[in-house]
Amino acid sequence: MLAPLHSPESDPLSPVSVHPLPENAPWPTPPPLVIRTPAPTRSLTGSAHAQPISSHTLPRSSSTPTSSSRSKPRYAHAPPGPSRTQPHIAEPPHSRLSAIRAPLPQSSPPRALLAIVGAIAAFLALFCFLLIVWSLNNKRRNNKKKQFSVSPNASKPGDSSHSFPPATDNWGWRSMGGRAQFGYEELAVATNWFSRENLIGEGGFGLVYKGTLVDGQVVAVKMLKPMENSRQAERQFQAEVEVISRVHHRNLVALLGYCIVGEQRLLVYEYVPNGTLHNHLHGMGGEGIKWVTRVKVAIGAARGLAYLHEDCHPQIIHCDIKSSNILLDCNFNARVSDFGLAKLVSDSYGHVTTHLVGTFGYLAPDYALTGKLTEKSDVYAFGVLLLELLTGRKPIDTSRTPGNESLVEWARPLLDRVISERNFEVLADPRLGSSFDREEMLCVMEVAAACLQLSARRRPRMGQVVRMLENDESCFDHGESDVVTSDRQDSVQNLAFAKIFQMMAVGDHQNLSQYTIGCSSQVYNSFNCQNSDDSPKLRSTGM
């Protein structure tokens, strides 16, 4: 007979050994079965779901086994085994224990759901990117189609002659190579909407307006002529502006910033309060300026040009040296303006220009005939500027008698005689009287004669010109910049060439055509040969 309540099946955690009972041994009374409830187990969600089970003693059957049943016992309790470190704990019923032991299912999203979410996110990102690209391209096309005009007579924002781009185009500042990009509306407000009252200059490259920024700084805003509206032209313009913005010299007008709106380009310069040299020399009712001031202006302008030619990398050729591009500050120090604009404008048009850049009366003969622009072209123009300071006459004056309209052609034959005889009153400005230093007058005349050489290679460099004007006598002894002499003046080639250039300067195209037809082509060919071996390595001008 089996022990009904203490079998391996009823207590699987306590292994038992089965031994036969000795004969006539009394039936042992089994100990009461004690069930102890284990501590509540906290589930994965943090709450205890198992209900406590109170300890109780299961009653045993009161029936006493018969002797016949004890006669053939099959199993008996084993002798007590080794002591356990922990008391025996009976397990609760299987159904409740399995509920405690069973792990809760983990809530992990399926892979298919993750793939769907990722695909949707990628699609939205791509859509936003394409939307941004489309918006930028659309804005660029709209800017290309915009055309706005500024009337010099307009004086208020509500004038119908204005057609301005939106304020969001370029409002504020943006750094570019150390320079600032201005907004169009900011400059319009600063110049009183580009009114005629603020117009202070007009040249070959555009109009110049005086303006006052929000912070009170006074500036000069140059509105260039409309240019090609393309990304390449804009990049070239910005590159040239960056080059110009790095040029700093006390005798050069500093560039403060720029503005690009469609085809319109604006440059912002520092304001020089005392006007241009042209106004002081040729202004209505002007009394001119003193001789000491004229020498000071000549030296300052020469230093500025020498810096552009010899100290800038890449080299900058001004291309338009004239009295209206020489500004004077409060102390009458010369400040050269508009340098670099010829290269900037020609590149922005996007094609090679065939017209001459400069002003008639200042154009070098070699440049006027060949279109080849070199630093010696600036030297020639500076020689004309010196003649202006000496004589007080304009480079081209159509009010003069025929044959004397050109200052250079009137003064060139006189220079050699005046220098040799020192009869300076023949060329000197009558407004000076005799209030000038004769040695300084001689020096300036010699430098002017050297700069006005018909042969470009015979003209001095601007560095030499500075030393000449500073009365460095060694500059006159090198033989590199000989003063015009009588034998070269009387040569047939030079006289014929001077006649052609004089007709070009005064616009006498009818006589020019007749003269050039009858003139031998040897004049032009010999002039080119004379200058072919003297091609300095210069910065390209795109012409």
VOGU-3710 file (C-alpha; in Angstrom, 3 decimals, decimal comma):
1> mlaplhspes> 0,000/0,000/0,000  1,332/3,414/-0,888  1,622/6,449/1,349  -1,254/8,424/-0,052  -0,250/11,931/0,938  3,504/11,817/0,808  4,283/10,324/-2,484  6,670/11,669/-5,110  3,724/12,553/-7,201  2,245/14,763/-4,470
11> dplspvsvhp> 5,515/16,418/-3,556  7,732/16,640/-6,609  10,198/18,978/-4,937  11,172/16,518/-2,172  12,748/13,366/-3,482  12,025/10,286/-1,316  13,565/6,871/-0,995  11,322/3,872/-0,690  12,348/1,192/1,914  10,356/-1,816/3,042
21> lpenapwptp> 8,905/-1,681/6,538  10,017/-4,366/9,029  7,603/-7,010/10,023  5,045/-6,158/12,708  6,110/-2,516/12,716  3,356/-0,045/13,456  2,189/2,193/10,650  3,929/5,521/11,055  1,789/8,564/11,337  2,853/11,048/8,658
31> pplvirtpap> 3,493/14,616/9,731  0,961/17,195/8,789  1,486/18,789/5,390  2,291/22,460/5,741  1,837/24,773/2,767  3,487/28,137/3,038  2,721/30,898/0,632  5,782/32,432/-1,072  6,223/36,208/-1,122  4,073/37,998/-3,676
41> trsltgsaha> 5,838/38,190/-6,976  5,838/41,583/-8,790  4,952/41,261/-12,383  6,664/43,077/-15,251  4,114/45,836/-14,997  4,990/46,493/-11,376  1,834/45,266/-9,591  1,516/42,127/-7,512  -1,225/39,993/-8,900  -0,698/36,843/-6,787
51> qpisshtlpr> -3,031/36,564/-3,852  -1,508/35,428/-0,556  -2,340/31,931/0,588  -2,614/31,376/4,322  -0,738/28,526/5,911  -2,952/25,654/6,989  -2,691/22,005/7,825  -4,336/19,551/5,609  -6,258/16,969/7,666  -5,293/13,383/7,325
61> ssstptsssr> -7,727/10,581/6,927  -8,948/9,230/10,225  -9,164/5,741/8,920  -6,638/3,376/10,359  -5,088/0,873/8,060  -5,807/-2,776/8,767  -3,220/-5,326/9,556  -3,755/-6,925/6,232  -2,884/-3,759/4,616  0,225/-3,418/6,727
71> skpryahapp> 1,295/-6,927/5,999  2,223/-6,110/2,506  3,592/-2,611/2,526  5,215/-1,554/-0,616  6,806/1,721/0,419  7,956/3,363/3,580  9,453/6,643/4,575  13,186/6,887/4,196  15,323/7,736/7,154  15,846/11,391/7,564
81> gpsrtqphia> 18,366/12,707/5,137  20,953/15,410/5,635  19,659/18,644/7,068  18,664/21,354/4,602  19,675/24,968/4,964  16,179/26,107/4,113  12,896/24,683/5,339  10,795/22,781/2,967  8,225/24,912/1,231  5,473/23,263/-0,597
91> epphsrlsai> 4,357/24,769/-3,813  0,891/26,082/-4,374  -1,335/24,261/-6,808  0,048/24,005/-10,302  -2,453/26,392/-11,847  -1,597/29,236/-9,451  2,139/28,629/-9,610  2,136/28,654/-13,395  0,303/31,971/-13,297  3,044/33,422/-11,131
101> raplpqsspp> 5,938/31,974/-13,132  4,617/32,748/-16,627  6,430/35,803/-18,089  4,308/38,564/-19,526  4,582/39,061/-23,301  6,954/41,893/-24,349  5,390/44,714/-26,380  7,944/45,018/-29,268  6,696/46,616/-32,522  6,816/44,363/-35,532
111> rallaivgai> 9,483/44,979/-38,157  6,921/45,683/-40,830  5,585/48,650/-38,858  9,098/50,080/-38,446  9,735/49,787/-42,182  6,488/51,604/-42,979  7,282/54,463/-40,582  10,802/54,826/-41,991  9,544/54,942/-45,558  7,015/57,643/-44,689
121> aaflalfcfl> 9,696/59,757/-42,936  12,071/59,447/-45,915  9,316/60,468/-48,311  8,462/63,548/-46,245  12,123/64,587/-46,052  12,531/64,229/-49,820  9,354/66,185/-50,414  10,539/69,065/-48,181  13,907/69,149/-49,960  12,304/69,294/-53,397
131> livwslnnkr> 9,941/72,004/-52,189  12,844/74,145/-50,985  14,723/73,704/-54,283  11,625/74,618/-56,256  11,065/77,729/-54,132  14,631/78,940/-54,651  14,492/78,392/-58,406  11,149/80,135/-58,628  12,475/83,101/-56,665  15,506/83,300/-58,952
141> rnnkkkqfsv> 13,334/83,306/-62,067  11,182/86,035/-60,599  14,246/88,145/-59,853  15,392/87,780/-63,445  12,048/89,021/-64,699  12,038/91,994/-62,335  12,910/95,314/-63,799  12,925/98,438/-61,799  13,748/101,998/-62,724  14,831/104,875/-60,531
151> spnaskpgds> 13,948/108,344/-61,605  16,398/111,031/-60,465  13,455/113,394/-60,044  11,652/111,164/-57,553  11,729/112,459/-54,032  9,312/110,323/-52,048  8,619/106,621/-51,617  5,146/106,817/-53,098  6,292/108,133/-56,448  4,931/106,039/-59,295
161> shsfppatdn> 8,276/106,038/-61,088  9,648/103,600/-58,507  9,303/99,880/-58,894  11,176/98,285/-56,029  11,932/94,645/-55,299  10,502/93,190/-52,097  12,206/94,142/-48,868  13,041/90,505/-48,209  15,534/90,336/-51,089  18,557/91,831/-49,402
171> wgwrsmggra> 17,657/93,680/-46,236  20,460/94,066/-43,709  24,062/93,063/-43,704  25,804/89,948/-44,918  29,520/89,428/-44,621  31,449/88,674/-47,777  35,239/88,751/-47,710  35,263/91,353/-44,965  32,893/93,620/-46,924  29,170/94,186/-46,368
181> qfgyeelava> 26,223/93,543/-48,639  23,579/96,231/-48,332  19,887/95,916/-48,972  18,389/97,893/-51,812  15,705/99,514/-49,693  18,293/100,477/-47,110  20,263/102,382/-49,754  17,087/103,862/-51,235  16,097/105,254/-47,852  19,654/106,513/-47,255
191> tnwfsrenli> 19,653/108,475/-50,542  16,096/109,797/-50,168  14,917/107,342/-52,805  17,744/108,370/-55,156  16,452/111,892/-55,487  18,075/114,504/-57,695  18,929/116,537/-54,604  21,261/113,722/-53,525  22,878/113,320/-56,948  26,532/114,392/-56,602
201> geggfglvyk> 28,139/112,904/-59,694  27,608/111,298/-63,065  30,182/109,354/-65,013  30,711/106,712/-67,628  29,871/103,902/-65,197  26,741/105,366/-63,626  25,307/107,898/-61,177  26,612/108,751/-57,708  24,309/109,692/-54,823  25,069/110,967/-51,373
211> gtlvdgqvva> 23,403/108,952/-48,627  23,181/108,683/-44,872  22,822/105,237/-43,320  20,709/104,412/-40,302  23,728/104,660/-37,999  24,477/108,177/-39,285  27,421/107,275/-41,525  27,586/109,346/-44,714  28,348/107,311/-47,834  28,502/107,693/-51,606
221> vkmlkpmens> 26,314/105,222/-53,500  27,295/104,559/-57,110  24,487/103,077/-59,194  26,118/101,249/-62,075  24,487/100,827/-65,437  22,322/97,681/-65,746  24,365/94,555/-66,375  23,773/90,999/-67,430  21,604/89,115/-64,953  23,081/85,628/-64,639
231> rqaerqfqae> 24,730/83,543/-61,988  28,072/83,729/-63,782  27,921/87,516/-64,087  26,933/87,796/-60,436  29,829/85,592/-59,337  32,290/87,602/-61,447  30,941/90,828/-60,019  31,308/89,542/-56,457  34,840/88,320/-57,177  35,885/91,716/-58,519
241> vevisrvhhr> 34,240/93,491/-55,594  36,156/91,249/-53,236  39,434/92,179/-54,950  38,646/95,898/-54,802  37,524/95,677/-51,188  40,959/94,426/-50,131  42,656/97,549/-51,508  43,433/100,017/-48,743  45,564/103,133/-49,167  45,277/106,635/-47,816
251> nlvallgyci> 45,121/108,013/-51,357  42,362/105,647/-52,518  38,628/105,842/-51,816  37,638/102,785/-49,752  34,830/100,493/-50,887  32,404/99,775/-48,022  29,970/97,369/-49,659  27,693/96,500/-52,550  24,144/95,533/-53,460  22,851/93,193/-56,194
261> vgeqrllvye> 19,195/93,193/-57,238  18,444/91,575/-60,585  20,377/93,469/-63,261  21,132/96,364/-60,939  24,487/96,756/-59,165  25,255/99,381/-56,538  28,589/100,138/-54,878  28,887/101,908/-51,535  32,005/104,054/-50,966  33,156/106,241/-48,158
271> yvpngtlhnh> 32,090/109,820/-48,670  34,827/112,366/-49,458  33,422/115,770/-48,515  35,455/118,255/-50,561  34,284/117,243/-54,014  36,301/116,480/-57,125  39,389/118,097/-58,544  37,404/118,849/-61,692  34,973/121,032/-59,768  37,775/122,985/-58,137
281> lhgmggegik> 39,605/123,560/-61,432  36,727/124,031/-63,855  33,711/124,771/-61,678  31,469/127,706/-62,489  32,933/130,858/-60,967  35,713/128,868/-59,363  38,903/130,656/-58,462  40,949/127,507/-58,796  43,288/126,233/-56,108  46,685/127,401/-54,971
291> wvtrvkvaig> 49,866/126,055/-56,470  50,974/124,342/-53,256  47,664/122,495/-53,151  48,012/121,456/-56,790  51,411/119,911/-56,134  50,009/118,139/-53,089  47,147/116,728/-55,150  49,523/115,575/-57,897  51,764/113,707/-55,466  48,810/112,090/-53,673
301> aarglaylhe> 47,168/110,892/-56,882  50,509/109,519/-58,130  50,959/107,547/-54,910  47,500/106,042/-55,208  48,099/104,942/-58,797  51,543/103,565/-57,959  49,945/101,434/-55,241  47,432/100,005/-57,718  50,111/99,237/-60,300  52,956/97,974/-58,150
311> dchpqiihcd> 51,610/96,839/-54,776  48,316/95,145/-55,647  48,197/91,485/-56,598  46,669/91,072/-59,059  47,608/94,394/-60,535  44,779/96,889/-60,998  44,700/99,208/-64,005  42,425/102,161/-63,406  41,478/102,746/-67,065  39,743/106,078/-66,387
321> ikssnilldc> 42,124/108,511/-64,715  40,670/112,025/-64,922  40,130/115,040/-62,710  36,558/114,054/-61,834  37,840/110,765/-60,392  40,267/112,548/-58,073  38,408/113,415/-54,872  39,644/115,843/-52,241  39,118/115,470/-48,509  38,899/118,269/-45,968
331> nfnarvsdfg> 42,682/118,752/-46,042  42,843/118,605/-49,862  44,497/115,200/-49,865  43,904/113,420/-53,164  41,810/110,239/-53,142  41,608/108,213/-56,358  38,138/106,748/-56,946  36,506/104,320/-59,400  39,549/102,083/-59,620  38,797/98,578/-60,866
341> laklvsdsyg> 35,424/99,480/-62,354  36,492/98,961/-65,968  37,360/95,319/-65,310  34,318/94,865/-63,106  31,869/96,266/-65,642  33,354/94,546/-68,692  33,251/91,129/-66,967  29,691/91,619/-65,768  28,426/92,085/-69,319  29,409/88,510/-70,085
351> hvtthlvgtf> 31,062/89,214/-73,444  34,089/90,978/-74,847  33,456/94,678/-75,246  34,631/96,492/-78,336  34,187/100,059/-77,091  36,948/102,005/-75,409  36,817/102,438/-71,660  37,862/105,894/-70,569  37,349/109,532/-71,423  38,440/111,275/-74,593
361> gylapdyalt> 41,226/113,690/-73,883  42,803/111,232/-71,434  43,067/108,189/-73,718  46,570/107,083/-74,600  47,223/107,015/-78,374  48,362/103,384/-78,299  45,204/102,329/-76,483  42,940/104,372/-78,751  44,331/102,745/-81,892  45,104/99,201/-80,764
371> gklteksdvy> 42,652/98,676/-77,913  45,507/97,227/-75,863  45,243/98,496/-72,308  48,371/98,560/-70,157  49,587/100,348/-67,053  51,279/102,863/-69,378  47,773/103,918/-70,457  47,207/105,136/-66,905  50,571/106,895/-66,999  49,550/108,821/-70,111
381> afgvlllell> 46,231/109,818/-68,523  48,119/111,030/-65,458  50,261/113,210/-67,711  47,078/114,836/-69,013  45,989/115,370/-65,403  49,267/117,161/-64,704  48,639/119,431/-67,671  45,252/120,289/-66,164  46,920/121,268/-62,910  49,531/123,313/-64,773
391> tgrkpidtsr> 47,305/125,144/-67,211  43,824/125,083/-65,655  42,387/124,003/-69,018  40,036/121,098/-69,752  41,430/118,131/-71,710  38,877/118,735/-74,479  37,428/122,211/-74,835  35,284/122,683/-77,928  34,954/126,403/-77,197  38,595/126,904/-78,192
401> tpgneslvew> 39,726/127,860/-81,671  39,941/125,014/-84,193  43,154/123,050/-83,695  43,406/123,991/-80,019  40,494/121,928/-78,668  42,812/119,219/-77,362  44,899/120,239/-74,369  47,627/117,712/-75,186  48,016/118,777/-78,796  48,089/122,431/-77,775
411> arplldrvis> 50,611/121,978/-74,967  52,888/119,311/-76,433  54,750/121,600/-78,903  55,219/124,185/-76,145  56,626/121,902/-73,486  60,107/121,535/-74,969  60,502/125,303/-75,480  59,094/126,240/-72,067  61,313/123,714/-70,288  64,459/124,866/-72,120
421> ernfevladp> 63,688/128,586/-71,801  61,913/128,345/-68,436  59,251/130,695/-69,661  56,579/129,064/-67,505  53,961/131,759/-67,919  53,256/130,479/-71,429  51,667/127,318/-70,030  50,868/128,223/-66,421  47,286/128,826/-65,292  46,673/132,614/-65,489
431> rlgssfdree> 44,831/132,415/-62,176  48,119/131,493/-60,490  49,843/134,679/-61,578  53,404/134,477/-60,350  52,563/132,756/-57,062  54,269/129,457/-57,741  57,637/127,894/-57,088  59,584/127,871/-60,333  61,551/124,740/-59,521  58,406/122,875/-58,665
441> mlcvmevaaa> 56,811/124,154/-61,872  59,788/122,892/-63,856  59,611/119,495/-62,166  55,889/119,068/-62,860  56,340/120,067/-66,510  59,158/117,581/-66,988  57,105/114,784/-65,449  54,106/115,675/-67,623  56,271/115,622/-70,748  57,671/112,213/-69,806
451> clqlsarrrp> 54,209/110,753/-69,174  52,898/112,064/-72,524  55,408/110,191/-74,649  53,796/108,746/-77,761  55,762/105,545/-77,265  54,374/103,597/-74,313  57,734/102,061/-73,421  59,305/105,506/-73,072  56,812/106,534/-70,397  57,922/106,131/-66,787
461> rmgqvvrmle> 56,301/103,825/-64,284  54,122/105,388/-61,640  56,668/104,573/-58,966  59,177/106,672/-60,881  56,616/109,433/-61,286  56,175/109,615/-57,515  59,906/109,962/-56,972  60,119/112,610/-59,704  57,399/114,697/-58,104  59,093/114,314/-54,757
471> ndescfdhge> 62,126/115,901/-56,447  64,305/112,812/-56,609  66,805/113,977/-59,207  68,099/110,463/-59,851  64,866/109,604/-61,656  65,698/112,017/-64,442  69,135/110,502/-65,131  68,246/106,888/-65,981  67,342/107,587/-69,583  64,167/105,490/-69,147
481> sdvvtsdrqd> 61,820/108,451/-69,295  63,345/111,023/-71,569  61,597/114,348/-71,881  60,045/114,995/-75,249  62,689/116,454/-77,538  62,462/118,467/-80,717  63,716/115,748/-83,007  60,964/113,324/-81,953  58,358/116,042/-82,116  59,307/116,854/-85,697
491> svqnlafaki> 59,335/113,291/-86,918  56,826/112,606/-89,666  55,397/109,549/-87,972  54,697/111,232/-84,675  53,155/114,293/-86,299  50,883/112,173/-88,461  49,876/110,058/-85,494  49,215/113,135/-83,341  46,990/114,548/-86,083  44,934/111,355/-86,220
501> fqmmavgdhq> 44,489/111,259/-82,471  43,542/114,938/-82,344  40,755/114,359/-84,860  39,545/111,363/-82,844  39,484/113,408/-79,654  37,407/116,267/-81,050  35,080/113,956/-82,969  36,000/115,223/-86,448  35,114/111,944/-88,149  34,691/113,347/-91,631
511> nlsqytigcs> 38,169/114,863/-91,835  39,536/111,835/-89,967  38,307/109,484/-92,682  39,775/111,653/-95,445  43,061/112,054/-93,610  43,493/108,364/-92,858  42,740/107,404/-96,452  45,517/109,662/-97,708  47,888/108,762/-94,915  50,278/105,912/-95,399
521> sqvynsfncq> 49,627/102,774/-93,324  53,325/102,796/-92,425  52,488/105,223/-89,595  50,242/102,743/-87,885  52,502/99,766/-88,574  55,630/101,480/-87,343  53,827/102,539/-84,190  52,739/98,971/-83,477  56,244/97,663/-84,092  57,607/100,261/-81,749
531> nsddspklrs> 55,431/98,961/-78,906  55,300/95,255/-79,756  58,381/94,360/-77,725  57,150/96,070/-74,589  54,155/94,081/-73,408  54,093/94,094/-69,633  52,520/91,179/-67,838  49,341/92,842/-66,762  45,973/91,935/-65,476  43,501/91,129/-68,232
541> tgm> 40,718/93,614/-68,746  38,457/91,525/-70,928  38,765/93,831/-73,892
//
